[in-house]
């Protein structure tokens, strides 16, 4: 069965690298804790306000 999990993070100017690293760690922790063996898809999408990027949404599709 394919399942979907979303992760979000705010992006602040001059802190983006650290926030993306933390998002990667959060996703990896989820995959390890739940012993996910097969990833179907990973997609990132940014959120914006008046053209300024404010956040990121990462969607992970996986099989259990």
Secondary structure, DSSP 8 states (H G I E B T S, - for coil): -EEEEEEEEE--TT-HHHHHHHHHHHHHHHHHHTT--EEEEEEEEEEEETTEEEEEEEEEEEE-
